[in-house]
Amino acid sequence: MTRAKRAVFYAAMFALVGVTALAAVEILARVVDPVGVSYYPETARYMDTLVREEALGYRNRAGLSGRFYGAPVKINALGMRDRELPLDPAPGEFRVAIVGDSFPFGIGVPYEQSIPAFVEKTLNATAPVGTSFTTLNFGVPSYNTEQELLQFEQLGERLRPKAVVLLFALNDIYPKNWVFEKRRGFVTDLAQRSYAISLVFALYRLSQAAKSNPAIVPGLELYEPDNPRWLAIDRSMTALSARCKVLGIPLVVMPSDLFERKSVTMVRDVGAREGFPVVNIVPWKDPRWQSLDPKAFMNSRVDSHPNAAGSEIYGRMIAEELQRLGAVPSTAPPR
């Protein structure tokens, strides 16, 4: 065998061994799913189902039924992860619109164990005679405040809510289609769908997080008064507040930030200026749950969305704050 043929042979053998090893790791990662690395491939899979639109960016696909993030997902005829809902409320029905991203959507849990479902359950436990509560789940993964405003104008108002809760996340400042932009290119898109590559990426991020200050995270640098992204969020939140005032319904904005970063402060400033309350919902600062490990209430080490137990706590706190603020009728004793 000539030197050239030997080189080709060894290169082919090396490539074969490499592909075989990668395939073995991929299979093992899918079977074992260590540290919940399926979050990344599952995100790519759910994003494939979304309906793209010019102004809104994208929306849930109406009528979708499948299993995503390890839980059944059904999207109703209106494009909401919710029951089928008539446009008009029944007599005595008090509808609460819960607007936000993957947090209210309920990644990794059945709809019945999502935050909006637990808000509804908590409110109905102390509902006045003749009143029943229905939460409207407008959560869409990776929505920002601009999209949430458009969604409310196009769909939310038609369902006639009597209160609106905006669950604000730090990454709500990102552009409309940032999740798709991150996947541009065949290699990047393929990598996000691989469990093996996601495992390597997850382990890297966990190692970096262990070395860094948890109060400093990507996206925080955009929270500056003159940043175009912040100005877009400010305008959208202001417009949503104005629309709720026209409709005569309360708006409550609820971030959830353990570190009380400047993103929360800036949202509070908008609330003070526009006249809507901003409540930072952090279970781990509440005496009832502050001794518990927050990680036990998340889907996995790489997926910080609340699991069923975490969703119940958040749902309960949100309902209690709505009652405390007088945004909903209640027979619950004041807190």
ZAKESE-824528 format. One record per atom (N, C-alpha, C, CB): x, y, z. Coordinates in steps of 0.05 Angstrom, whole numbers, padded with zeros to 5 digits, always signed. Each point is the difference from the previous one (the first is absolute). Glycine has a CB too. Layout:
// residues N
XYZ;...
This chain:
// residues 335
+00017-00024+00000;-00017+00024+00000;+00018+00025+00000;-00037-00025+00025;+00031+00043-00044;+00017+00024-00002;-00006+00019+00024;+00000-00004-00050;+00018+00023+00054;-00003+00019+00022;-00026+00016-00003;+00050+00003+00003;-00057+00004-00027;-00024+00016-00004;-00025-00017+00007;+00023+00026-00037;-00023-00051+00029;-00022-00018+00006;-00003-00005+00030;+00005-00021-00045;+00019+00018+00058;-00001-00003+00029;-00011+00024+00014;+00039-00030-00003;-00032+00054-00006;-00010+00025+00011;-00030+00001-00002;+00043+00023-00011;-00053-00030-00013;-00029+00001-00005;-00014-00021+00018;+00008+00015-00048;+00004-00039+00050;-00011-00021+00016;-00003+00009+00030;+00019-00035-00032;+00003+00045+00043;+00000+00009+00028;-00019+00023+00005;+00047-00016+00004;-00048+00034-00024;-00019+00023+00003;-00029-00010+00000;+00033+00030-00023;-00038-00050+00006;-00027-00011-00002;-00007-00015+00026;+00004-00004-00050;+00015-00011+00061;-00004-00014+00025;-00004+00019+00023;+00027-00038-00017;-00011+00060+00017;-00003+00020+00022;-00028+00013-00002;+00050+00008-00001;-00058-00002-00023;-00027+00013-00003;-00022-00020+00008;+00018+00028-00038;-00015-00053+00031;-00020-00020+00008;-00002-00003+00030;+00009-00024-00043;+00014+00023+00056;+00001-00003+00029;-00013+00025+00013;+00042-00028-00003;-00036+00052-00008;-00011+00024+00011;-00030+00002-00003;+00043+00022-00011;-00053-00030-00013;-00029+00000-00005;-00014-00020+00018;+00008+00015-00047;+00005-00038+00050;-00012-00021+00017;-00001+00009+00029;+00017-00035-00031;+00005+00047+00041;+00000+00010+00027;-00021+00022+00005;+00049-00012+00002;-00051+00030-00022;-00020+00021+00003;-00028-00011+00000;+00031+00031-00023;-00036-00051+00006;-00026-00013-00001;-00007-00014+00027;+00005-00006-00050;+00016-00007+00061;-00004-00013+00026;-00006+00020+00022;+00031-00036-00015;-00017+00058+00015;-00005+00021+00021;-00028+00012-00005;+00049+00010+00003;-00057-00007-00028;-00026+00011-00006;-00023-00018+00010;+00019+00022-00041;-00015-00048+00036;-00020-00020+00009;-00001+00000+00031;+00007-00028-00041;+00017+00027+00054;+00001-00001+00029;-00013+00025+00012;+00042-00027-00003;-00036+00051-00009;-00011+00025+00010;-00031+00000-00002;+00043+00024-00013;-00053-00035-00009;-00029-00001-00004;-00014-00019+00020;+00007+00011-00048;+00007-00033+00054;-00011-00020+00019;+00001+00010+00029;+00013-00037-00032;+00010+00047+00039;+00005+00008+00028;-00009+00029+00005;+00038-00032+00002;-00034+00050-00022;-00006+00028+00002;+00011+00013+00025;-00042-00009-00027;+00068+00008+00031;+00012+00011+00024;-00004+00031+00001;+00034-00037+00001;-00038+00047+00023;-00004+00029+00006;-00022+00013-00017;+00048+00002+00014;-00065-00018-00026;-00022+00011-00016;+00008+00014-00025;-00023+00005+00042;+00043-00016-00057;+00009+00012-00024;-00021+00000-00022;+00046-00013+00012;-00067-00002-00009;-00021-00001-00020;-00014+00028-00003;-00007-00049+00009;+00012+00067+00010;-00012+00026-00002;+00007+00014-00027;+00002+00004+00051;+00023-00006-00059;+00008+00013-00025;-00011-00012-00025;+00042+00012+00024;-00040-00039-00027;-00013-00012-00024;-00030+00004+00000;+00037-00034-00001;-00049+00033+00025;-00029+00003+00002;-00009+00028-00008;-00001-00035+00036;+00018+00055-00029;-00006+00027-00008;+00001+00003-00030;+00020+00017+00043;+00000-00029-00056;+00001+00001-00029;-00024-00014-00012;+00050+00000+00002;-00059-00022+00010;-00023-00015-00011;-00026+00016+00003;+00024-00043+00012;-00027+00057+00011;-00025+00016+00003;+00001+00024-00018;-00005-00016+00047;+00028+00028-00050;+00002+00024-00018;-00007-00007-00029;+00035+00019+00031;-00030-00044-00038;-00008-00009-00027;-00030+00002-00005;+00040-00030+00000;-00056+00029+00021;-00029-00001-00003;-00012+00028-00002;+00000-00043+00025;+00015+00063-00017;-00011+00027+00002;-00007+00012-00027;+00027+00006+00042;-00048+00010-00042;-00009+00013-00025;+00013+00028-00001;-00044-00025+00001;+00060+00030-00022;+00014+00025-00003;-00018+00021-00012;+00043-00025-00006;-00042+00050+00017;-00015+00022-00009;+00018+00025+00000;-00043-00020+00017;+00038+00038-00036;+00017+00023-00003;+00000+00018+00024;-00008-00002-00049;-00015+00012+00057;-00001+00020+00021;+00005-00013+00028;-00032+00027-00028;+00018-00049+00033;+00001-00013+00026;+00026-00016+00004;-00049-00003-00001;+00061-00006-00021;+00023-00017+00002;-00007-00029-00003;+00022+00033+00029;-00039-00044-00011;-00009-00027-00001;-00022-00004+00021;+00045-00017-00017;-00060-00005+00015;-00020-00006+00019;-00002-00031+00003;-00026+00043-00011;+00013-00052+00033;-00005-00029+00002;-00017-00009-00023;+00003+00003+00050;+00001-00027-00059;-00016-00012-00022;-00027-00009+00011;+00042-00014-00025;-00063+00026+00016;-00027-00008+00009;-00005-00029-00007;-00016+00047-00006;+00005-00062+00026;-00007-00028-00004;+00023-00019+00003;-00034+00016-00030;+00058-00007+00037;+00023-00017+00004;-00005-00019+00023;+00030+00035-00019;-00023-00060+00016;-00002-00020+00021;+00025-00018-00002;-00051+00002+00000;+00066-00004+00022;+00024-00016+00000;+00012-00001+00027;+00008+00011-00048;+00016-00022+00049;+00015-00002+00025;+00026+00015-00003;-00021-00045+00011;+00025+00065+00006;+00023+00017-00001;+00011+00005+00028;-00017+00022-00042;+00043-00023+00045;+00013+00004+00026;-00010-00021+00020;+00004+00049-00009;-00012-00072-00001;-00008-00022+00018;-00029+00003+00010;+00047-00004+00013;-00063+00022-00024;-00027+00003+00010;-00019+00003-00024;+00017+00022+00042;-00042-00029-00039;-00019+00004-00022;-00006+00029-00004;-00020-00045+00009;+00019+00054-00034;-00006+00028-00007;-00022+00000-00020;+00048+00014+00009;-00069+00001-00003;-00023+00004-00018;-00004+00030-00003;-00022-00045+00012;+00020+00054-00036;-00005+00029-00006;-00029+00002-00010;+00049+00009-00011;-00065+00008+00023;-00028+00002-00008;-00003+00014-00027;-00013+00000+00049;-00012+00003-00057;-00006+00012-00026;+00008+00029-00002;-00038-00032-00004;+00042+00045+00027;+00008+00028+00000;+00030+00004+00001;-00042+00010+00023;+00057-00032-00022;+00029+00001+00002;+00011+00003+00028;-00001+00020-00045;-00014-00029+00065;+00008+00002+00027;+00004-00028+00012;-00025+00043+00005;+00044-00046+00013;+00003-00025+00014;-00021+00000+00023;+00050-00005-00012;-00074-00002+00005;-00022+00003+00018;-00023-00017-00009;+00014+00047+00012;-00035-00048+00003;-00025-00014-00009;-00012+00015-00024;-00008-00017+00047;-00011+00005-00060;-00015+00014-00020;-00017+00021+00014;+00000-00040-00032;+00001+00065+00023;-00013+00021+00015;-00019+00016-00018;+00040+00003+00029;-00065+00001-00020;-00017+00018-00015;+00009+00029+00003;-00039-00031+00006;+00034+00048-00026;+00008+00027+00002;-00013+00015+00023;+00008+00000-00049;-00033-00006+00054;-00015+00014+00021;+00000-00016+00026;-00029+00021-00035;+00035-00007+00057;-00001-00014+00026;-00028-00007+00009;+00042+00024+00013;-00044-00044+00003;-00027-00008+00011;-00008+00020+00022;+00009-00049-00011;-00034+00050+00018;-00009+00017+00022;+00016-00006+00026;-00046+00003-00021;+00057+00018+00033;+00015-00003+00025;+00029-00009-00004;-00043-00011+00021;+00051+00006-00046;+00027-00008-00006;+00019+00024-00001;-00017-00040-00026;+00038+00038+00043;+00020+00021+00001;+00026-00011-00013;-00021+00021+00043;+00028-00009-00066;+00023-00010-00015;+00025+00016+00007;-00031-00015-00037;+00053+00001+00042;+00025+00012+00005;+00020-00008-00022;-00009+00000+00050;+00018+00020-00066;+00019-00006-00021;+00028-00001+00011;-00030+00023-00034;+00043-00045+00029;+00028-00003+00009;+00018+00000-00024;-00013-00026+00042;+00028+00048-00045;+00015+00005-00024;+00030-00004+00006;-00034+00033-00017;+00048-00046-00002;+00029-00004+00005;+00012-00020-00020;-00008+00009+00048;+00030-00021-00040;+00015-00017-00017;-00003-00030+00008;+00033+00037-00009;-00011-00051+00009;-00001-00029+00007;-00007-00004+00029;+00033-00009-00035;-00030+00029+00052;-00007-00003+00029;-00029-00006+00004;+00037+00033+00011;-00056-00016-00021;-00028-00008+00002;-00008-00023-00019;-00010+00047+00014;+00024-00049-00037;-00006-00021-00019;+00001-00027+00014;+00019+00027-00038;+00002-00031+00055;+00002-00024+00016;+00017-00021-00012;-00044+00010+00017;+00069-00003-00023;+00019-00020-00012;+00005-00022+00020;+00021+00036-00028;-00024-00061+00019;+00006-00023+00016;-00021-00011+00018;+00045+00017-00002;-00069-00003+00002;-00022-00010+00017;-00026-00001-00016;+00022+00020+00041;-00040-00037-00034;-00027+00000-00013;-00014+00027+00006;-00003-00051+00005;-00016+00057-00023;-00014+00026+00004;-00012+00002+00028;-00010+00001-00049;-00001-00023+00059;-00013+00000+00027;+00020+00006+00022;-00033-00033-00017;+00059+00032+00012;+00020+00006+00020;+00016+00024-00007;+00002-00048+00011;-00013+00065-00029;+00014+00025-00008;-00007+00022+00020;-00001-00014-00049;+00016+00035+00048;-00005+00023+00017;-00028+00011-00003;+00049+00011-00002;-00059-00005-00022;-00027+00010-00003;-00021-00018+00013;+00014+00023-00042;-00011-00050+00039;-00019-00019+00011;-00001+00002+00030;+00008-00030-00039;+00016+00034+00052;+00001+00002+00029;-00011+00027+00009;+00039-00031+00001;-00035+00052-00017;-00011+00026+00007;-00031-00002+00001;+00039+00024-00021;-00049-00037+00001;-00030-00004-00002;-00010-00016+00024;+00003+00002-00050;+00011-00023+00056;-00009-00017+00023;+00001+00015+00026;+00017-00040-00024;+00004+00056+00029;+00002+00015+00024;-00022+00022+00002;+00050-00009+00000;-00055+00023-00022;-00020+00021+00000;-00028-00012+00005;+00029+00027-00031;-00034-00050+00019;-00027-00012+00003;-00004-00010+00028;+00000-00012-00048;+00021+00006+00063;-00003-00010+00028;-00012+00021+00018;+00039-00030-00008;-00036+00056+00001;-00011+00021+00017;-00017+00019-00016;+00040-00003+00029;-00052-00007-00051;-00017+00017-00017;-00026+00007+00015;+00020-00022-00041;-00029+00046+00038;-00026+00008+00012;-00023-00016-00013;+00018+00046+00009;-00039-00049+00005;-00023-00014-00011;-00009+00012-00026;-00015-00012+00047;+00011-00004-00067;-00009+00009-00026;+00022+00008-00019;-00039+00016+00023;+00064-00019-00014;+00024+00007-00016;+00016-00025-00005;+00001+00047+00018;+00008-00051-00043;+00019-00022-00006;+00023+00012-00016;-00037-00035+00000;+00061+00026+00004;+00023+00010-00013;+00009-00018-00022;+00014+00023+00042;-00005-00011-00064;+00013-00014-00022;+00025+00015-00007;-00045-00018-00018;+00068+00004+00018;+00024+00013-00010;+00003-00005-00030;+00022-00005+00046;-00012+00024-00060;+00005-00002-00029;+00030-00001-00004;-00043+00025-00011;+00052-00048+00002;+00029-00004-00003;+00010+00009-00027;-00003-00039+00031;+00015+00063-00031;+00010+00012-00025;+00030-00005-00003;-00035+00034+00002;+00047-00052+00014;+00028-00005-00001;+00009-00012-00026;-00001-00006+00049;+00023+00017-00060;+00012-00011-00025;+00030+00000+00005;-00037+00017-00030;+00051-00039+00026;+00029-00001+00006;+00015+00022-00014;-00004-00049+00005;+00021+00062+00011;+00019+00021-00009;-00013+00025-00011;+00030-00036-00011;-00055+00041+00018;-00013+00026-00006;+00014+00023+00015;-00044-00024-00009;+00044+00047-00004;+00009+00024+00015;-00024+00018+00003;+00047-00003-00019;-00043+00026+00032;-00023+00018+00007;-00013+00012-00025;+00023+00010+00043;-00008-00006-00064;-00012+00010-00025;-00020-00020-00011;+00042+00025-00010;-00035-00051+00010;-00018-00020-00009;-00024-00004+00018;+00039-00023-00021;-00034+00026+00047;-00022-00004+00019;-00021+00023-00004;+00032-00022+00032;-00023+00046-00038;-00018+00022-00006;-00017-00006-00025;+00032+00032+00021;-00019-00040-00042;-00014-00006-00025;-00020-00023+00004;+00040+00015-00026;-00031-00036+00040;-00018-00023+00006;-00024+00009+00015;+00039-00030+00000;-00036+00048+00020;-00022+00009+00015;-00020+00016-00017;+00029+00000+00041;-00018+00017-00058;-00016+00017-00018;-00016-00018-00020;+00033+00038+00006;-00019-00058-00016;-00013-00017-00021;-00019-00021+00010;+00041+00008-00026;-00034-00019+00050;-00016-00022+00010;-00010+00005+00029;+00027-00030-00029;-00009+00040+00046;-00007+00002+00028;-00026+00015+00006;+00048-00002+00009;-00051+00025-00022;-00023+00017+00005;-00026-00014-00008;+00028+00040-00007;-00026-00057-00014;-00024-00014-00010;-00012-00019+00021;+00018+00004-00046;-00001-00013+00065;-00010-00019+00020;-00009+00014+00025;+00032-00033-00018;-00032+00059+00018;-00012+00017+00021;+00010-00006+00028;-00040+00003-00029;+00066-00001+00034;+00010-00004+00027;-00008+00023+00017;+00038-00027-00017;-00038+00023+00044;-00006+00021+00019;+00024+00008+00016;-00046-00017+00003;+00069+00003-00008;+00026+00007+00012;+00021-00012-00018;-00019+00001+00047;+00042+00012-00047;+00023-00009-00017;+00024-00002+00018;-00019+00021-00042;+00033-00044+00040;+00025-00004+00014;+00022-00004-00021;-00023-00021+00040;+00043+00037-00040;+00023-00003-00018;+00023-00012+00016;-00015+00039-00029;+00022-00063+00023;+00023-00013+00013;+00025+00008-00016;-00028-00039+00018;+00045+00056-00006;+00023+00011-00014;+00025-00016+00006;-00022+00046+00002;+00037-00053-00023;+00025-00014+00004;+00023+00017-00010;-00023-00044-00006;+00047+00040+00016;+00023+00016-00007;+00005-00001-00030;+00019-00008+00045;-00023-00015-00058;+00006-00002-00029;-00023+00011-00017;+00028-00040+00010;-00049+00052+00002;-00021+00012-00015;+00010+00024-00016;-00032-00015+00034;+00057+00024-00029;+00011+00023-00014;+00012-00008-00027;+00009+00021+00045;-00006-00047-00050;+00012-00009-00025;-00018+00006-00023;+00025-00036+00025;-00014+00038-00050;-00017+00005-00024;-00020-00023-00004;+00038+00026-00020;-00058-00021+00004;-00022-00019-00004;+00008-00028-00008;-00027+00039-00013;+00046-00041-00006;+00007-00026-00011;+00027-00010+00008;-00029+00011-00038;+00038-00003+00062;+00027-00007+00009;+00005-00030+00001;+00001+00043+00025;-00022-00058-00018;+00004-00029+00002;+00004-00013-00027;-00029+00000+00040;+00018+00012-00061;+00005-00010-00027;+00027+00010-00011;-00049-00001-00008;+00056+00026+00015;+00026+00010-00008;+00023-00016+00011;-00020+00046-00003;+00017-00056+00027;+00021-00017+00013;+00005-00026-00015;-00011+00020+00043;-00009-00029-00058;+00001-00025-00014;+00007+00003-00030;-00033-00018+00033;+00041+00042-00041;+00006+00004-00029;+00024-00016-00008;-00019+00046+00003;+00016-00059-00025;+00022-00017-00010;-00005-00029+00006;+00031+00038+00006;-00024-00055-00025;-00006-00029+00002;+00014-00012+00024;-00006-00002-00049;+00032+00009+00053;+00015-00013+00021;-00011+00007+00028;+00041+00001-00030;-00047+00025+00034;-00011+00008+00026;-00027-00012+00005;+00025+00043-00005;-00042-00044-00016;-00026-00012+00004;+00002-00030+00006;-00018+00034-00032;+00036-00048+00018;+00004-00028+00005;+00011-00005+00028;+00008-00008-00049;+00010+00025+00058;+00013-00003+00026;-00021+00002+00022;+00043+00018-00018;-00062+00000+00015;-00020+00004+00021;-00019-00024+00002;+00003+00049-00007;-00005-00064-00015;-00018-00023+00001;+00014-00025+00010;-00024+00019-00039;+00050-00018+00043;+00016-00023+00009;+00001-00001+00030;+00027+00002-00041;-00034-00025+00053;+00002-00003+00029;+00029+00000+00009;-00043-00026+00000;+00061+00013-00016;+00028-00001+00007;+00013+00027+00001;+00002-00045-00020;-00007+00061-00001;+00012+00027-00001;-00013+00018+00022;+00009-00005-00050;-00035+00001+00054;-00014+00015+00021;+00012-00007+00028;-00042+00002-00028;+00049-00027+00031;+00012-00008+00026;+00027+00014+00004;-00023-00045-00004;+00039+00046-00016;+00026+00014+00002;-00005+00030+00006;+00022-00033-00032;-00040+00045+00018;-00007+00028+00004;-00010+00005+00028;-00010+00005-00049;-00008-00023+00058;-00012+00003+00027;+00021-00002+00022;-00043-00019-00017;+00061+00000+00014;+00021-00004+00020;+00019+00024+00000;-00003-00049-00006;+00008+00061-00018;+00017+00024-00001;-00014+00023+00014;+00020-00016-00043;-00046+00020+00037;-00014+00022+00013;-00001-00003+00030;-00027+00005-00042;+00023-00030+00052;-00001-00005+00028;+00026+00006+00013;-00035-00034-00007;+00057+00027-00006;+00027+00005+00011;+00006+00030+00001;+00015-00045-00018;-00024+00059-00003;+00004+00029-00001;-00017+00014+00022;+00011-00003-00049;-00035-00006+00052;-00018+00012+00020;+00011-00004+00028;-00039-00009-00030;+00052-00013+00035;+00012-00005+00026;+00022+00020+00007;-00012-00049-00005;+00024+00060-00016;+00023+00018+00004;-00009+00030+00000;+00030-00034-00021;-00054+00039+00011;-00008+00028-00004;-00018+00010+00022;+00005-00007-00049;-00010+00033+00049;-00019+00012+00018;-00029-00005-00010;+00035+00036+00012;-00051-00050+00003;-00027-00006-00010;-00018+00024-00005;+00004-00043+00024;+00003+00066-00012;-00015+00024-00004;+00005+00013-00027;+00000+00007+00050;+00021-00015-00064;+00007+00011-00026;-00006-00021-00021;+00036+00030+00020;-00055-00024-00038;-00008-00020-00020;-00002+00014-00027;-00025-00027+00035;+00026+00011-00057;-00003+00012-00027;-00027+00014-00003;+00030-00036-00018;-00029+00058+00005;-00024+00016-00004;-00002+00024+00019;-00022-00041-00016;+00035+00039+00039;-00002+00021+00020;+00012+00026-00011;+00001-00034+00037;+00019+00031-00055;+00013+00024-00010;-00018+00017-00018;+00043-00025+00002;-00065+00014-00011;-00019+00015-00016;-00018+00019+00016;+00001-00038-00032;-00002+00034+00058;-00017+00016+00017;+00014+00027+00007;-00021-00042+00019;+00020+00059-00039;+00010+00028+00003;-00022+00018-00011;+00049-00014-00004;-00053+00037+00016;-00022+00018-00008;-00001+00007-00030;+00001+00018+00046;+00023-00016-00058;+00000+00009-00028;+00005-00023-00020;+00017+00043+00016;-00018-00068-00006;+00004-00023-00018;-00025-00004-00016;+00032-00022+00033;-00029+00019-00060;-00024-00004-00017;-00018-00023+00008;+00027+00019-00036;-00015-00040+00046;-00016-00023+00009;-00016+00007+00025;+00034-00032-00020;-00022+00046+00039;-00016+00008+00023;-00022+00019-00008;+00041-00007+00029;-00035+00026-00047;-00020+00020-00008;-00024-00014-00013;+00036+00034-00006;-00031-00056-00009;-00021-00015-00012;-00018-00013+00021;+00029-00008-00041;-00016-00003+00062;-00015-00013+00021;-00016+00021+00016;+00036-00036+00003;-00023+00059+00003;-00013+00021+00014;-00026+00009-00015;+00045+00015+00019;-00042-00011-00045;-00023+00009-00017;-00022-00021+00001;+00031+00026-00029;-00024-00051+00027;-00020-00022-00001;-00014-00002+00027;+00028-00024-00034;-00014+00025+00056;-00012-00002+00026;-00018+00024+00005;+00039-00026+00017;-00030+00050-00026;-00016+00024+00003;-00026-00002-00016;+00042+00027+00007;-00040-00038-00032;-00023-00003-00017;-00020-00020+00012;+00028+00012-00040;-00017-00034+00051;-00018-00020+00013;-00015+00012+00023;+00031-00037-00015;-00016+00053+00031;-00013+00013+00023;-00022+00019-00010;+00043-00003+00026;-00037+00018-00047;-00020+00019-00010;-00025-00015-00010;+00037+00032-00012;-00032-00055-00001;-00023-00015-00011;-00017-00011+00023;+00027-00012-00041;-00015+00003+00062;-00015-00010+00023;-00016+00022+00014;+00036-00035+00006;-00025+00059-00006;-00014+00023+00012;-00025+00006-00017;+00042+00018+00018;-00039-00019-00044;-00023+00004-00018;-00022-00021+00005;+00030+00021-00035;-00022-00046+00039;-00018-00021+00005;-00011-00001+00029;+00024-00026-00035;-00011+00042+00052;-00009+00002+00028;+00007-00025+00016;-00037+00029-00015;+00060-00042+00009;+00008-00024+00014;+00028+00004+00011;-00029-00029-00029;+00035+00017+00052;+00027+00004+00013;+00021-00016-00015;-00022+00007+00044;+00046+00004-00045;+00024-00013-00010;+00019-00003+00023;-00006+00018-00047;+00017-00042+00051;+00020-00005+00020;+00024-00013-00014;-00035-00005+00038;+00058+00016-00034;+00025-00012-00012;+00015-00014+00021;+00002+00036-00035;+00006-00061+00030;+00013-00016+00020;+00026-00013-00012;-00045-00010+00022;+00068+00022-00015;+00025-00013-00006;+00005-00022+00020;+00019+00042-00020;+00003-00057+00017;+00008-00019+00020;+00030-00001+00000;-00043-00028-00005;+00056+00044+00022;+00029+00002+00000;+00010+00000+00029;-00002+00026-00043;+00015-00048+00050;+00011-00003+00027;+00020+00022+00007;-00006-00049-00005;+00020+00060-00015;+00022+00019+00005;-00009+00029-00002;+00032-00034-00016;-00058+00039+00010;-00010+00027-00003;+00018+00017-00018;-00021-00004+00046;+00027-00007-00069;+00018+00014-00019;-00013+00026-00011;+00021-00044-00011;-00004+00059-00004;-00010+00025-00010;-00023-00003-00019;+00046+00018+00006;-00050-00041-00018;-00023-00005-00017;-00026+00004+00015;+00027-00032-00028;-00027+00022+00053;-00024+00003+00017;-00004+00029+00008;+00006-00047+00017;+00016+00060-00011;-00001+00029+00008;-00011+00017-00023;+00038-00007+00031;-00029+00001-00056;-00009+00016-00023;-00030-00006-00006;+00047+00000-00018;-00055-00024+00021;-00029-00007-00004;-00016+00014+00021;+00011-00044-00020;-00001+00045+00045;-00015+00014+00022;-00002+00029-00007;+00017-00033+00034;+00003+00045-00046;-00001+00028-00007;-00022+00006-00020;+00050+00003+00009;-00053-00022-00028;-00021+00003-00020;-00027-00002+00014;+00029-00019-00037;-00032+00000+00055;-00025-00003+00015;-00007+00024+00016;+00009-00048+00002;+00011+00060+00011;-00005+00025+00016;-00008+00023-00018;+00034-00016+00034;-00022+00017-00057;-00007+00022-00019;-00028-00004-00012;+00049+00005-00010;-00056-00030+00004;-00025-00005-00015;-00023-00008+00019;+00027-00014-00039;-00021+00008+00064;-00021-00005+00019;-00009-00029+00002;-00014+00046-00008;+00032-00065+00003;-00008-00028+00005;+00020-00012+00020;-00020-00004-00047;+00011-00015+00063;+00018-00012+00020;+00019-00020-00012;-00035+00006+00034;+00059-00007-00023;+00020-00019-00008;+00008-00016+00024;+00018+00029-00038;-00021-00055+00038;+00005-00017+00023;+00020-00021-00008;-00046+00008+00019;+00069-00009-00005;+00020-00020-00006;-00007-00025+00015;+00036+00036-00007;-00043-00057-00008;-00008-00026+00012;+00024-00018+00004;-00046+00005-00021;+00054-00009+00045;+00023-00017+00006;-00007-00018+00023;+00033+00035-00016;-00041-00060+00011;-00008-00018+00022;+00021-00004+00021;-00028-00023-00032;+00054+00025+00024;+00022-00006+00019;+00006+00022+00019;+00018-00030-00035;-00034+00052+00032;+00001+00022+00020;-00024+00000+00018;+00027+00027-00032;-00046-00045+00026;-00024-00003+00016;+00006-00018+00023;-00030+00008-00040;+00022-00001+00065;+00006-00017+00023;-00011-00029-00003;-00001+00041+00028;-00019-00045-00044;-00011-00026-00003;+00018-00019-00016;-00045+00020+00002;+00062-00008-00018;+00016-00017-00018;+00030+00007+00000;-00041-00006-00028;+00049+00026+00043;+00028+00010-00002;+00021-00021+00009;-00018+00046+00007;+00009-00065+00009;+00019-00020+00009;+00004-00023-00020;-00012+00011+00047;-00004-00011-00068;+00001-00022-00020;+00021+00006-00022;-00048-00010+00010;+00057-00011-00022;+00020+00002-00022;-00015+00006-00026;+00032-00032+00024;-00028+00056-00036;-00014+00007-00025;+00004-00021-00022;+00006+00047+00013;+00017-00060-00013;+00006-00020-00022;-00019-00023+00001;+00048+00013+00001;-00060-00019+00022;-00019-00022+00002;-00026+00007-00013;+00022-00014+00043;-00026+00039-00050;-00025+00009-00012;+00003+00008-00029;-00015+00015+00045;+00038-00023-00057;+00005+00005-00029;-00001-00026-00015;+00028+00041+00012;-00032-00039-00038;-00001-00024-00017;+00026-00016+00000;-00033+00023-00029;+00056-00009+00028;+00026-00013+00000;+00021+00021+00005;-00016-00037-00032;+00041+00028+00033;+00022+00018+00005;+00004+00020-00023;+00022-00036+00027;-00030+00028-00051;+00003+00018-00023;-00026+00012-00009;+00039-00026-00014;-00061+00019+00027;-00026+00011-00006;-00013+00011+00025;-00005-00032-00038;+00007+00059+00041;-00009+00012+00025;-00030+00006+00001;+00045+00020+00003;-00060-00029-00023;-00029+00003+00002;-00010-00016+00023;-00003+00008-00050;-00018+00002+00064;-00010-00014+00023;-00013-00026-00007;-00007+00043+00022;+00012-00064-00006;-00014-00025-00004;-00028+00002+00013;+00044-00026+00001;-00058+00004+00001;-00028+00002+00011;-00001+00013+00028;-00011-00041-00028;+00030+00032+00045;+00000+00011+00028;+00007+00030-00001;+00013-00045+00018;+00006+00052-00035;+00007+00029-00002;-00022+00016-00012;+00047-00013-00005;-00061+00002-00015;-00022+00015-00012;-00023+00005+00020;+00012-00021-00044;-00016+00001+00062;-00021+00004+00020;+00007+00023+00019;-00010-00049-00003;+00035+00051+00010;+00009+00021+00018;-00003+00027-00014;+00032-00031+00024;-00022+00033-00049;-00003+00025-00014;-00029+00008-00005;+00044-00010-00023;-00060-00010+00016;-00028+00005-00005;-00014+00011+00025;+00000-00036-00034;+00007+00024+00057;-00012+00009+00025;+00008+00028+00007;+00000-00047+00016;+00026+00054-00020;+00009+00026+00007;-00012+00021-00019;+00043-00020+00016;-00045+00014-00041;-00012+00019-00019;-00029+00006+00007;+00031-00017-00036;-00046-00005+00042;-00028+00004+00008;-00002+00017+00025;-00011-00045-00021;+00028+00039+00041;-00001+00015+00025;+00006+00030-00005;+00014-00041+00025;+00005+00047-00042;+00007+00028-00006;-00023+00014-00014;+00048-00013-00003;-00062-00001-00015;-00023+00012-00013;-00022+00006+00020;+00011-00025-00042;-00015+00007+00061;-00019+00005+00021;+00008+00024+00018;-00012-00049-00001;+00038+00049+00008;+00010+00021+00018;-00003+00028-00013;+00033-00033+00020;-00029+00034-00047;-00001+00025-00014;-00029+00008-00007;+00045-00010-00018;-00064-00008+00023;-00027+00006-00006;-00006-00001-00030;-00001+00029+00040;+00018-00043-00055;-00004-00003-00029;-00021-00020-00007;+00047+00012-00007;-00054-00030+00027;-00021-00020-00004;-00017-00001+00025;+00030-00027-00030;-00056+00020+00027;-00017-00003+00024;+00008-00025+00015;-00038+00024-00024;+00036-00023+00051;+00009-00022+00016;-00013+00001+00028;+00043-00002-00026;-00046-00022+00037;-00008-00002+00028;+00023-00007+00018;-00046-00013-00015;+00070+00011+00004;+00024-00007+00015;+00006+00023+00020;+00019-00028-00038;-00010+00021+00062;+00008+00021+00019;+00024+00015-00010;-00018-00028+00038;+00020+00054-00032;+00023+00016-00010;+00026-00011+00011;-00029+00040-00003;+00050-00039-00013;+00027-00010+00008;+00016+00023+00013;-00001-00035-00037;
